[in-house]
């Protein structure tokens, strides 16, 4: 009996020792794997499930500008040019400046802005070339200088006595087709303008 008791106590002690070893090994393995997972997440930076930042979206901008080219150019009109284009590009699109153009009065390197007007003056104009805002050319004729038939816009011609918007547009189309006016009397070729009307316009317009 004494030897059996000793063997039984020895067996129980052995079992307890094995269980303690298993618990310790499990604890050590768990503590080693835990920090490694935390370290990987910390090094990865942003949460992969988070939505993309709004700041990364590109800003939407227009790639073109629309400008009105008027005055001493071969083909006055409204043109669409790329964003960042210069006044020289707008004049080139309008067929280039005429022989009467005072191109030195125009800042050819100035950038274009959407909705602006490029006005190229001609010899004899009292003003200098400039880029004006929309509608800047629609004012009445100057009280100190007559309107130039070769550079005036249809809006400017419309302000003349007896010249409505339809006739004004015909004047613009005539000079685009036949070249610049050399005499006020050439207005007789415009439908709706007769000798009496030309007499009223003399002194108010110049070729």
Phi and psi in degrees as GROMACS dihedral restraints (atoms count N, CA, C in turn):
[ dihedral_restraints ]
;  ai    aj    ak    al  type     phi  dphi    fc
    3     4     5     6     1   -58.1    20    10
    4     5     6     7     1   -40.5    20    10
    6     7     8     9     1   -67.0    20    10
    7     8     9    10     1   -32.5    20    10
    9    10    11    12     1   -69.2    20    10
   10    11    12    13     1   -38.1    20    10
   12    13    14    15     1   -65.5    20    10
   13    14    15    16     1   -39.5    20    10
   15    16    17    18     1   -65.6    20    10
   16    17    18    19     1   -41.5    20    10
   18    19    20    21     1   -65.4    20    10
   19    20    21    22     1   -37.5    20    10
   21    22    23    24     1   -66.8    20    10
   22    23    24    25     1   -43.8    20    10
   24    25    26    27     1   -63.8    20    10
   25    26    27    28     1   -36.2    20    10
   27    28    29    30     1   -64.9    20    10
   28    29    30    31     1   -40.3    20    10
   30    31    32    33     1   -67.0    20    10
   31    32    33    34     1   -41.4    20    10
   33    34    35    36     1   -63.9    20    10
   34    35    36    37     1   -43.1    20    10
   36    37    38    39     1   -62.4    20    10
   37    38    39    40     1   -38.0    20    10
   39    40    41    42     1   -65.0    20    10
   40    41    42    43     1   -40.8    20    10
   42    43    44    45     1   -63.8    20    10
   43    44    45    46     1   -44.4    20    10
   45    46    47    48     1   -61.8    20    10
   46    47    48    49     1   -41.8    20    10
   48    49    50    51     1   -62.0    20    10
   49    50    51    52     1   -42.7    20    10
   51    52    53    54     1   -63.8    20    10
   52    53    54    55     1   -42.7    20    10
   54    55    56    57     1   -62.3    20    10
   55    56    57    58     1   -40.4    20    10
   57    58    59    60     1   -63.8    20    10
   58    59    60    61     1   -41.4    20    10
   60    61    62    63     1   -63.7    20    10
   61    62    63    64     1   -43.5    20    10
   63    64    65    66     1   -61.6    20    10
   64    65    66    67     1   -43.4    20    10
   66    67    68    69     1   -62.6    20    10
   67    68    69    70     1   -44.1    20    10
   69    70    71    72     1   -63.3    20    10
   70    71    72    73     1   -44.7    20    10
   72    73    74    75     1   -62.7    20    10
   73    74    75    76     1   -42.1    20    10
   75    76    77    78     1   -63.0    20    10
   76    77    78    79     1   -42.3    20    10
   78    79    80    81     1   -63.6    20    10
   79    80    81    82     1   -42.3    20    10
   81    82    83    84     1   -65.5    20    10
   82    83    84    85     1   -42.6    20    10
   84    85    86    87     1   -64.4    20    10
   85    86    87    88     1   -40.2    20    10
   87    88    89    90     1   -66.8    20    10
   88    89    90    91     1   -39.9    20    10
   90    91    92    93     1   -68.2    20    10
   91    92    93    94     1   -29.9    20    10
   93    94    95    96     1   -74.6    20    10
   94    95    96    97     1   -38.1    20    10
   96    97    98    99     1   -76.5    20    10
   97    98    99   100     1   -31.0    20    10
   99   100   101   102     1   -60.5    20    10
  100   101   102   103     1   -59.4    20    10
  102   103   104   105     1   -58.7    20    10
  103   104   105   106     1   -32.0    20    10
  105   106   107   108     1   -64.2    20    10
  106   107   108   109     1   -40.3    20    10
  108   109   110   111     1   -64.4    20    10
  109   110   111   112     1   -40.9    20    10
  111   112   113   114     1   -64.5    20    10
  112   113   114   115     1   -40.8    20    10
  114   115   116   117     1   -62.8    20    10
  115   116   117   118     1   -41.5    20    10
  117   118   119   120     1   -64.2    20    10
  118   119   120   121     1   -43.2    20    10
  120   121   122   123     1   -64.4    20    10
  121   122   123   124     1   -39.1    20    10
  123   124   125   126     1   -66.9    20    10
  124   125   126   127     1   -34.7    20    10
  126   127   128   129     1   -79.1    20    10
  127   128   129   130     1   -19.1    20    10
  129   130   131   132     1   -74.7    20    10
  130   131   132   133     1   -17.0    20    10
  132   133   134   135     1    88.2    20    10
  133   134   135   136     1  -113.2    20    10
  135   136   137   138     1   -79.4    20    10
  136   137   138   139     1   158.1    20    10
  138   139   140   141     1   -69.7    20    10
  139   140   141   142     1   122.0    20    10
  141   142   143   144     1   -64.7    20    10
  142   143   144   145     1   -20.2    20    10
  144   145   146   147     1   -88.5    20    10
  145   146   147   148     1    -6.6    20    10
  147   148   149   150     1   -72.8    20    10
  148   149   150   151     1   145.5    20    10
  150   151   152   153     1   -68.2    20    10
  151   152   153   154     1   154.7    20    10
  153   154   155   156     1   -63.6    20    10
  154   155   156   157     1   148.5    20    10
  156   157   158   159     1   -66.4    20    10
  157   158   159   160     1   138.3    20    10
  159   160   161   162     1   -65.6    20    10
  160   161   162   163     1   -27.1    20    10
  162   163   164   165     1   -67.1    20    10
  163   164   165   166     1   -16.6    20    10
  165   166   167   168     1   -80.5    20    10
  166   167   168   169     1   -12.2    20    10
  168   169   170   171     1   -74.6    20    10
  169   170   171   172     1   133.7    20    10
  171   172   173   174     1   -69.4    20    10
  172   173   174   175     1   144.9    20    10
  174   175   176   177     1   -76.0    20    10
  175   176   177   178     1   137.4    20    10
  177   178   179   180     1   -82.9    20    10
  178   179   180   181     1   121.2    20    10
  180   181   182   183     1  -131.9    20    10
  181   182   183   184     1   151.7    20    10
  183   184   185   186     1   -75.0    20    10
  184   185   186   187     1   140.2    20    10
  186   187   188   189     1   -92.1    20    10
  187   188   189   190     1    -1.9    20    10
  189   190   191   192     1  -136.2    20    10
  190   191   192   193     1   160.3    20    10
  192   193   194   195     1  -127.9    20    10
  193   194   195   196     1   150.0    20    10
  195   196   197   198     1  -116.8    20    10
  196   197   198   199     1   124.7    20    10
  198   199   200   201     1  -132.1    20    10
  199   200   201   202     1   157.2    20    10
  201   202   203   204     1  -104.7    20    10
  202   203   204   205     1   118.9    20    10
  204   205   206   207     1  -102.4    20    10
  205   206   207   208     1   119.2    20    10
  207   208   209   210     1  -132.8    20    10
  208   209   210   211     1   172.5    20    10
  210   211   212   213     1    93.8    20    10
  211   212   213   214     1  -143.6    20    10
  213   214   215   216     1   -82.3    20    10
  214   215   216   217     1    64.7    20    10
  216   217   218   219     1  -126.2    20    10
  217   218   219   220     1   161.4    20    10
  219   220   221   222     1   -73.6    20    10
  220   221   222   223     1   -33.0    20    10
  222   223   224   225     1  -134.0    20    10
  223   224   225   226     1    76.1    20    10
  225   226   227   228     1   -58.7    20    10
  226   227   228   229     1   146.1    20    10
  228   229   230   231     1   163.4    20    10
  229   230   231   232     1  -174.9    20    10
  231   232   233   234     1   -97.0    20    10
  232   233   234   235     1   130.5    20    10
  234   235   236   237     1  -130.2    20    10
  235   236   237   238     1   150.3    20    10
  237   238   239   240     1  -107.9    20    10
  238   239   240   241     1   121.0    20    10
  240   241   242   243     1  -125.8    20    10
  241   242   243   244     1   163.5    20    10
  243   244   245   246     1   -68.9    20    10
  244   245   246   247     1   151.8    20    10
  246   247   248   249     1   -60.7    20    10
  247   248   249   250     1   132.9    20    10
  249   250   251   252     1    95.1    20    10
  250   251   252   253     1    -0.7    20    10
  252   253   254   255     1   -68.3    20    10
  253   254   255   256     1   158.7    20    10
  255   256   257   258     1  -108.6    20    10
  256   257   258   259     1   170.2    20    10
  258   259   260   261     1   -58.6    20    10
  259   260   261   262     1   -37.4    20    10
  261   262   263   264     1   -60.4    20    10
  262   263   264   265     1   -33.7    20    10
  264   265   266   267     1   -68.4    20    10
  265   266   267   268     1   -39.8    20    10
  267   268   269   270     1   -65.4    20    10
  268   269   270   271     1   -42.1    20    10
  270   271   272   273     1   -64.9    20    10
  271   272   273   274     1   -38.8    20    10
  273   274   275   276     1   -63.8    20    10
  274   275   276   277     1   -40.1    20    10
  276   277   278   279     1   -64.7    20    10
  277   278   279   280     1   -28.9    20    10
  279   280   281   282     1   -86.5    20    10
  280   281   282   283     1    16.0    20    10
  282   283   284   285     1    91.2    20    10
  283   284   285   286     1     1.8    20    10
  285   286   287   288     1    89.5    20    10
  286   287   288   289     1   167.4    20    10
  288   289   290   291     1   -76.9    20    10
  289   290   291   292     1   151.1    20    10
  291   292   293   294     1   -80.8    20    10
  292   293   294   295     1   174.4    20    10
  294   295   296   297     1   -69.3    20    10
  295   296   297   298     1   -18.3    20    10
  297   298   299   300     1   -91.8    20    10
  298   299   300   301     1    -2.5    20    10
  300   301   302   303     1   -69.4    20    10
  301   302   303   304     1   138.0    20    10
  303   304   305   306     1   -93.8    20    10
  304   305   306   307     1    71.6    20    10
  306   307   308   309     1   -65.1    20    10
  307   308   309   310     1   -22.6    20    10
  309   310   311   312     1   -69.4    20    10
  310   311   312   313     1   -16.3    20    10
  312   313   314   315     1   -85.2    20    10
  313   314   315   316     1    -4.1    20    10
  315   316   317   318     1  -107.5    20    10
  316   317   318   319     1   134.5    20    10
  318   319   320   321     1   -82.8    20    10
  319   320   321   322     1    92.5    20    10
  321   322   323   324     1   -65.6    20    10
  322   323   324   325     1   -22.3    20    10
  324   325   326   327     1   -89.2    20    10
  325   326   327   328     1    -4.8    20    10
  327   328   329   330     1   -67.1    20    10
  328   329   330   331     1   138.4    20    10
  330   331   332   333     1   -73.3    20    10
  331   332   333   334     1   151.4    20    10
  333   334   335   336     1   -87.8    20    10
  334   335   336   337     1   149.4    20    10
  336   337   338   339     1  -124.5    20    10
  337   338   339   340     1   146.2    20    10
  339   340   341   342     1   -60.0    20    10
  340   341   342   343     1   132.5    20    10
  342   343   344   345     1    86.0    20    10
  343   344   345   346     1     5.1    20    10
  345   346   347   348     1   -92.5    20    10
  346   347   348   349     1   166.3    20    10
  348   349   350   351     1  -115.5    20    10
  349   350   351   352     1   133.6    20    10
  351   352   353   354     1  -101.3    20    10
  352   353   354   355     1   113.1    20    10
  354   355   356   357     1  -109.7    20    10
  355   356   357   358     1   115.3    20    10
  357   358   359   360     1   -99.4    20    10
  358   359   360   361     1   113.5    20    10
  360   361   362   363     1   -76.6    20    10
  361   362   363   364     1   160.9    20    10
  363   364   365   366     1  -117.5    20    10
  364   365   366   367     1   169.8    20    10
  366   367   368   369     1   -57.6    20    10
  367   368   369   370     1   131.3    20    10
  369   370   371   372     1   101.2    20    10
  370   371   372   373     1   -14.8    20    10
  372   373   374   375     1   -68.3    20    10
  373   374   375   376     1   143.0    20    10
  375   376   377   378     1   -81.0    20    10
  376   377   378   379     1   -26.2    20    10
  378   379   380   381     1   -94.6    20    10
  379   380   381   382     1   172.2    20    10
  381   382   383   384     1  -110.0    20    10
  382   383   384   385     1   159.1    20    10
  384   385   386   387     1   -64.2    20    10
  385   386   387   388     1   143.8    20    10
  387   388   389   390     1  -160.5    20    10
  388   389   390   391     1   165.8    20    10
  390   391   392   393     1   -99.0    20    10
  391   392   393   394     1   115.9    20    10
  393   394   395   396     1  -107.6    20    10
  394   395   396   397     1   160.0    20    10
  396   397   398   399     1   -73.3    20    10
  397   398   399   400     1   171.8    20    10
  399   400   401   402     1   -60.0    20    10
  400   401   402   403     1   132.1    20    10
  402   403   404   405     1    83.9    20    10
  403   404   405   406     1     0.6    20    10
  405   406   407   408     1   -68.1    20    10
  406   407   408   409     1   -25.6    20    10
  408   409   410   411     1   -88.4    20    10
  409   410   411   412     1     1.6    20    10
  411   412   413   414     1   -90.0    20    10
  412   413   414   415     1     3.4    20    10
  414   415   416   417     1   -74.4    20    10
  415   416   417   418     1   175.2    20    10
  417   418   419   420     1   -74.7    20    10
  418   419   420   421     1   167.9    20    10
  420   421   422   423     1   -66.8    20    10
  421   422   423   424     1   152.9    20    10
  423   424   425   426     1   -69.5    20    10
  424   425   426   427     1   141.5    20    10
  426   427   428   429     1   -79.8    20    10
  427   428   429   430     1   -11.3    20    10
  429   430   431   432     1  -106.6    20    10
  430   431   432   433     1   -10.4    20    10
  432   433   434   435     1  -146.4    20    10
  433   434   435   436     1   140.7    20    10
  435   436   437   438     1   -71.7    20    10
  436   437   438   439     1   164.4    20    10
  438   439   440   441     1   -84.8    20    10
  439   440   441   442     1   135.0    20    10
  441   442   443   444     1   -83.2    20    10
  442   443   444   445     1   119.7    20    10
  444   445   446   447     1   -62.7    20    10
  445   446   447   448     1   -21.4    20    10
  447   448   449   450     1   -93.6    20    10
  448   449   450   451     1   -11.4    20    10
  450   451   452   453     1  -124.8    20    10
  451   452   453   454     1   -16.4    20    10
  453   454   455   456     1   -68.2    20    10
  454   455   456   457     1   145.1    20    10
  456   457   458   459     1   -81.2    20    10
  457   458   459   460     1   168.3    20    10
  459   460   461   462     1   -61.1    20    10
  460   461   462   463     1   -34.7    20    10
  462   463   464   465     1   -65.2    20    10
  463   464   465   466     1   -39.5    20    10
  465   466   467   468     1   -69.1    20    10
  466   467   468   469     1   -41.4    20    10
  468   469   470   471     1   -66.1    20    10
  469   470   471   472     1   -30.3    20    10
  471   472   473   474     1   -65.1    20    10
  472   473   474   475     1   -20.3    20    10
  474   475   476   477     1   -81.3    20    10
  475   476   477   478     1    -9.5    20    10
  477   478   479   480     1   -73.1    20    10
  478   479   480   481     1   148.7    20    10
  480   481   482   483     1   -63.9    20    10
  481   482   483   484     1   128.6    20    10
  483   484   485   486     1    79.6    20    10
  484   485   486   487     1     2.8    20    10
  486   487   488   489     1  -113.3    20    10
  487   488   489   490     1   109.9    20    10
  489   490   491   492     1   -90.4    20    10
  490   491   492   493     1  -178.7    20    10
  492   493   494   495     1   -61.8    20    10
  493   494   495   496     1   -33.8    20    10
  495   496   497   498     1   -69.8    20    10
  496   497   498   499     1   -45.9    20    10
  498   499   500   501     1   -65.6    20    10
  499   500   501   502     1   -38.7    20    10
  501   502   503   504     1   -59.9    20    10
  502   503   504   505     1   -42.1    20    10
  504   505   506   507     1   -67.0    20    10
  505   506   507   508     1   -34.4    20    10
  507   508   509   510     1   -66.2    20    10
  508   509   510   511     1   -34.9    20    10
  510   511   512   513     1   -63.9    20    10
  511   512   513   514     1   -44.2    20    10
  513   514   515   516     1   -62.9    20    10
  514   515   516   517     1   -44.5    20    10
  516   517   518   519     1   -66.0    20    10
  517   518   519   520     1   -34.7    20    10
  519   520   521   522     1   -63.5    20    10
  520   521   522   523     1   -45.3    20    10
  522   523   524   525     1   -72.2    20    10
  523   524   525   526     1   -26.9    20    10
  525   526   527   528     1   -70.0    20    10
  526   527   528   529     1   -32.8    20    10
  528   529   530   531     1   -86.2    20    10
  529   530   531   532     1   -42.5    20    10
  531   532   533   534     1  -105.4    20    10
  532   533   534   535     1    -3.2    20    10
  534   535   536   537     1    94.8    20    10
  535   536   537   538     1   178.9    20    10
  537   538   539   540     1   -66.4    20    10
  538   539   540   541     1   152.4    20    10
  540   541   542   543     1   -70.8    20    10
  541   542   543   544     1   141.6    20    10
  543   544   545   546     1  -113.3    20    10
  544   545   546   547     1    -9.4    20    10
  546   547   548   549     1  -154.2    20    10
  547   548   549   550     1   146.4    20    10
  549   550   551   552     1   -64.1    20    10
  550   551   552   553     1   -29.6    20    10
  552   553   554   555     1   -63.3    20    10
  553   554   555   556     1   -18.4    20    10
  555   556   557   558     1   -66.0    20    10
  556   557   558   559     1   -15.2    20    10
  558   559   560   561     1   -62.8    20    10
  559   560   561   562     1   -16.6    20    10
  561   562   563   564     1   -61.8    20    10
  562   563   564   565     1   -22.1    20    10
  564   565   566   567     1   -77.9    20    10
  565   566   567   568     1    -9.5    20    10
  567   568   569   570     1   -87.3    20    10
  568   569   570   571     1   122.8    20    10
  570   571   572   573     1   -57.3    20    10
  571   572   573   574     1   130.7    20    10
  573   574   575   576     1    98.6    20    10
  574   575   576   577     1    -8.2    20    10
  576   577   578   579     1  -116.4    20    10
  577   578   579   580     1   118.1    20    10
  579   580   581   582     1  -112.7    20    10
  580   581   582   583     1  -169.4    20    10
  582   583   584   585     1   -62.3    20    10
  583   584   585   586     1   -40.0    20    10
  585   586   587   588     1   -64.8    20    10
  586   587   588   589     1   -41.5    20    10
  588   589   590   591     1   -67.5    20    10
  589   590   591   592     1   -39.2    20    10
  591   592   593   594     1   -62.1    20    10
  592   593   594   595     1   -39.2    20    10
  594   595   596   597     1   -62.4    20    10
  595   596   597   598     1   -36.4    20    10
  597   598   599   600     1   -70.3    20    10
  598   599   600   601     1   -29.3    20    10
  600   601   602   603     1   -85.3    20    10
  601   602   603   604     1   -19.1    20    10
  603   604   605   606     1   -64.6    20    10
  604   605   606   607     1   130.7    20    10
  606   607   608   609     1    98.4    20    10
  607   608   609   610     1   -22.5    20    10
  609   610   611   612     1   -98.4    20    10
  610   611   612   613     1   -21.7    20    10
  612   613   614   615     1  -131.5    20    10
  613   614   615   616     1   156.1    20    10
  615   616   617   618     1  -135.4    20    10
  616   617   618   619     1   152.3    20    10
